[in-house]
Amino acid sequence: MPNNFEFVNPEYFWLFLLLPVLILWFFWKRKQQNAALKISSIQGFKSGSNWLAKLKPLLFVLRLLALSALIIAMARPRTVDESTRTKTTRGIDIVISIDVSASMLARDLKPNRLEALKTVAARFINERPNDRIGLVEYAGESYTRTPLTSDKSIVLSSLKNIQYNTVIEGGTAIGSGLATAVNRLKESGAKSKVIILLTDGVNNTGFIDPKIASELAVEFGIKVYTIGLGSNGLAMSPIGIRPDGSFQYGNVQVEIDEALLQEIAKTTGGQYFRATSNTKLQQIYDEINKLEKTDIEEFRYTNYDEMFRPWAIFALVLIGFETLLRFTLFKGFI
């Protein structure tokens, strides 16, 4: 049975229990339905059989079929065609500001902090189909990688291509990374504006104080979620560059300005999170995903195709045919 087929009143199928009773009644009363004539001998009558007499049970079969069709009609078979249309009633604009300094290549997350972040952020982006998302990169300076867009393929492609490079000035300018993200959102008409700011260090360069940038976020109604990325203690991090251009790694103390990140989050109405592993980072993004819900209004349209009429008509045709036979062809046997 198709998934879109249903019976509105299936309780009427209990009436089918009457059919065996009617069949038993028919066989029990069958002999009483024909008149009997007692004579001493039938040798004077011509032997032979009447085919109409043998077809007489057909009337009862037609009546049973008509009753069955009526029961199905009363159960109201129908097909249901449902379609939905969704409307975003409260969109969210989100800018992800990513630290791309050399320390993001540390291997305390697998394969390193930056690649772990890209994997988790890509999943987060895929789970926000109704929001606009933009990307900002920062190290010693910052710039917009991708402006706000609802085209997730563009954002995901841009995110995939983010990597450490020597074009951006070295260092960690948290204030600049936050200010650039604020600048991308300040003209937004969305009812909810969010920045996800991620870093693995301390603010040690840049011309904009992070506190000033957080005040700008408050002025434009922007909420900032901050994430400190890195394990506790020592982590295998780049400490130099070999002649062939590859990084030389060594154990480096993890230093994250958690007090600053907590203050930024608190000032703007967001939250601060600490990601010490790949699993923890995924849990943080899942938590942010739950906190920032987009309101969706769903319109559901249902079309019903009633199918009881053909069964009712079929039952009436059978009853009419049975009545016609009863008062014409089989009239002499009733």
C-alpha positions in Angstrom: 0.0 0.0 0.0 1.4 3.4 -1.0 2.6 5.6 1.9 0.1 8.3 0.8 -2.9 6.0 0.9 -5.2 5.8 4.0 -8.7 4.8 5.2 -10.5 7.6 7.2 -12.9 5.2 9.0 -11.1 1.8 9.1 -13.4 0.7 11.9 -16.0 -0.2 9.3 -13.9 -3.1 8.3 -15.2 -5.0 11.3 -18.4 -5.4 9.2 -16.6 -8.0 7.1 -17.1 -10.4 10.1 -20.7 -10.5 9.0 -19.8 -12.1 5.6 -19.0 -15.6 7.1 -22.3 -15.5 9.1 -24.2 -14.6 5.9 -22.5 -17.4 4.0 -23.4 -20.0 6.7 -27.0 -18.7 6.8 -27.2 -19.1 3.0 -26.2 -22.7 3.1 -28.4 -23.4 6.0 -31.5 -21.9 4.4 -30.7 -23.0 0.9 -32.9 -26.1 0.8 -35.8 -24.1 2.2 -35.7 -21.6 -0.6 -37.0 -24.1 -3.2 -40.6 -25.5 -3.1 -40.8 -29.3 -2.9 -43.3 -31.5 -4.6 -43.8 -35.1 -3.4 -44.9 -37.6 -6.0 -44.8 -41.4 -6.1 -42.6 -41.7 -9.2 -40.8 -39.3 -11.6 -40.4 -41.8 -14.4 -42.9 -40.0 -16.5 -40.9 -36.8 -16.4 -38.2 -36.0 -18.9 -34.8 -36.2 -17.3 -32.4 -33.2 -17.5 -31.1 -30.4 -15.5 -32.0 -26.7 -15.5 -28.9 -24.4 -15.8 -30.8 -21.5 -14.3 -31.3 -23.4 -11.1 -27.6 -24.0 -10.9 -26.8 -20.3 -11.4 -29.2 -19.2 -8.8 -26.5 -18.8 -6.0 -25.0 -16.1 -8.3 -27.6 -13.7 -6.8 -26.2 -14.3 -3.3 -22.6 -13.8 -4.6 -23.6 -10.5 -6.2 -25.2 -9.4 -2.9 -22.0 -10.3 -0.9 -19.8 -8.4 -3.4 -22.1 -5.4 -3.2 -22.0 -5.5 0.7 -18.2 -5.7 0.5 -17.9 -2.7 -1.8 -20.3 -0.7 0.5 -18.1 -1.5 3.5 -14.9 -0.3 1.7 -16.8 2.8 0.6 -17.8 3.5 4.3 -14.2 3.1 5.3 -13.4 6.1 3.0 -10.3 5.2 1.1 -8.3 8.2 -0.1 -4.9 9.3 -1.2 -3.1 12.1 0.6 -0.7 14.5 -1.1 1.2 16.7 1.2 3.5 19.6 0.2 5.3 22.0 2.4 6.8 25.5 2.0 9.1 27.1 4.5 9.6 30.8 5.1 12.5 32.2 7.1 10.9 34.6 9.6 14.0 35.5 11.5 17.3 35.4 9.6 20.7 35.4 11.2 23.9 37.0 9.8 27.1 35.3 11.0 30.7 36.2 10.5 33.4 33.7 11.5 36.6 35.5 12.3 39.6 33.0 12.1 43.1 33.4 13.5 45.6 32.3 10.8 48.8 33.0 12.6 51.6 30.5 12.5 50.6 29.1 16.0 47.4 27.8 14.4 49.6 25.1 12.9 50.2 23.6 16.3 49.5 19.9 16.4 47.7 19.5 19.8 44.5 19.2 17.6 44.6 16.8 14.7 46.1 17.3 12.2 46.6 20.8 13.4 44.5 23.6 14.9 43.7 25.3 11.6 42.6 22.2 9.8 40.5 21.0 12.7 38.8 24.3 12.8 38.1 24.2 9.1 36.5 20.8 9.3 34.2 21.8 12.2 33.3 25.1 10.7 32.3 23.5 7.4 29.9 21.3 9.2 28.5 24.3 11.1 28.0 26.2 7.8 26.2 23.3 6.2 23.8 23.2 9.2 22.8 26.9 8.6 21.0 26.8 5.3 18.8 29.8 6.0 21.5 32.2 7.2 24.0 34.5 5.6 27.6 33.7 6.5 30.9 35.6 6.0 34.5 34.9 6.7 37.3 37.1 8.2 41.0 36.2 8.4 43.4 37.8 10.8 46.9 37.5 12.1 49.0 40.7 12.5 46.3 42.4 10.4 42.9 41.4 9.1 40.8 41.3 6.0 37.5 40.0 4.7 37.9 36.6 3.1 34.2 36.3 2.1 31.5 38.9 2.6 28.1 37.9 3.9 26.3 35.6 1.5 23.6 33.0 1.5 25.5 30.9 -1.1 27.1 28.2 1.0 29.2 26.8 -1.8 31.1 30.1 -2.0 31.7 30.2 1.8 32.7 26.5 1.9 35.1 26.9 -1.0 36.7 30.0 0.6 37.0 28.2 4.0 38.7 25.2 2.4 41.4 27.5 0.8 42.2 29.2 4.1 45.8 28.5 5.1 48.8 30.0 6.8 50.7 32.3 4.6 53.4 35.0 4.9 51.4 37.6 3.1 49.6 38.7 6.2 51.8 40.3 8.8 52.7 38.0 11.7 51.2 38.3 15.2 47.7 38.0 16.6 45.6 41.2 16.3 42.4 40.1 18.0 41.1 43.7 18.0 41.5 44.0 14.2 39.9 40.6 13.6 36.9 41.6 15.7 36.7 45.1 14.2 36.7 43.8 10.6 33.9 41.3 11.5 31.9 44.2 13.1 32.4 46.2 9.9 30.9 43.4 7.8 27.8 43.3 10.0 27.2 46.9 10.9 25.0 47.5 7.8 23.2 44.2 8.2 19.4 44.3 8.4 19.1 40.9 10.0 17.3 40.7 13.3 20.2 38.8 14.8 23.9 39.4 14.1 26.6 37.1 15.4 30.4 36.9 15.3 32.3 33.7 16.1 35.8 34.9 17.0 38.5 32.2 17.3 42.1 32.6 18.5 44.8 30.5 20.0 46.9 33.3 21.5 47.0 36.7 23.0 46.5 40.2 21.5 50.0 41.3 20.7 49.7 43.6 17.7 47.3 45.7 15.7 46.0 49.3 15.9 42.6 48.5 17.4 42.1 47.7 21.0 39.9 44.6 21.4 37.8 46.3 24.1 37.1 49.2 21.7 36.1 46.6 19.0 33.8 44.9 21.5 32.1 48.2 22.3 31.5 48.8 18.6 29.9 45.4 18.4 27.5 46.4 21.2 26.7 49.6 19.5 25.6 47.7 16.4 23.7 45.0 18.3 26.2 42.3 17.5 26.7 39.3 19.8 30.2 37.8 19.9 31.0 34.1 20.8 34.7 33.7 21.5 36.7 30.5 21.4 40.1 29.9 22.8 41.7 27.1 20.8 44.5 25.0 22.2 45.3 22.3 24.8 46.6 23.0 28.3 50.3 23.0 28.9 52.7 22.4 26.1 51.9 21.9 22.4 54.0 21.0 19.4 54.1 24.3 17.6 56.2 26.0 14.8 59.4 27.5 16.3 61.3 28.2 13.1 61.6 27.7 9.4 64.1 25.3 7.8 66.1 26.2 4.7 63.7 24.2 2.6 60.8 26.3 3.8 59.3 23.7 6.1 58.5 24.4 9.7 60.6 23.2 12.6 58.4 22.1 15.5 59.0 22.2 19.2 57.1 22.2 22.5 55.7 25.6 23.2 53.6 26.8 26.2 50.0 27.4 25.2 49.0 30.9 26.1 45.5 32.1 25.5 44.2 35.4 26.8 41.1 33.9 28.3 40.3 36.9 30.4 40.1 39.1 27.3 38.0 36.6 25.4 35.6 36.2 28.4 35.3 40.0 28.6 34.5 40.4 24.9 31.8 37.7 25.1 30.3 39.1 28.3 30.3 42.7 27.0 28.4 41.7 23.8 26.0 39.2 25.3 27.8 36.1 23.9 29.7 33.3 25.6 33.3 32.2 25.9 34.4 28.6 25.1 37.7 26.7 25.4 38.4 24.1 22.9 41.2 21.7 24.0 40.5 18.9 21.5 38.8 18.2 18.2 35.8 16.7 20.0 35.5 19.7 22.3 35.7 22.1 19.3 32.9 20.2 17.6 30.8 20.3 20.8 31.3 24.1 21.0 30.1 24.7 17.5 27.1 22.4 18.1 26.3 24.5 21.2 26.5 27.7 19.3 24.3 26.2 16.6 21.7 25.4 19.3 21.9 28.9 20.9 21.5 30.7 17.6 18.3 29.3 16.1 16.7 30.6 13.0 13.0 30.9 13.2 11.3 29.0 10.4 7.6 29.2 9.5 6.4 26.1 7.7 3.2 26.1 5.6 1.8 22.6 5.0 -0.7 22.0 2.1 -2.7 18.8 2.1 -4.7 17.6 -0.9 -7.1 14.7 -0.4 -8.4 12.5 -3.3 -11.5 10.7 -2.0 -11.8 7.2 -3.5 -15.0 6.0 -1.8 -17.3 7.1 -4.7 -16.2 4.4 -7.2 -16.7 1.7 -4.6 -20.2 3.1 -3.7 -21.1 3.2 -7.4 -19.8 -0.3 -7.9 -22.0 -1.5 -5.0 -25.1 0.1 -6.5 -24.4 -1.4 -9.9 -24.1 -4.9 -8.3 -27.4 -4.4 -6.3 -29.1 -3.1 -9.4 -27.9 -6.1 -11.5 -28.8 -8.6 -8.8 -32.3 -7.0 -8.5 -32.7 -7.2 -12.3 -31.8 -10.8 -12.4 -34.0 -11.6 -9.5 -37.2 -10.2 -11.1 -36.5 -11.3 -14.7 -34.3 -14.3 -15.5 -34.6 -15.9 -12.0 -38.1 -14.8 -11.3 -39.6 -18.3 -11.6 -37.1 -19.8 -9.1 -37.7 -17.3 -6.2 
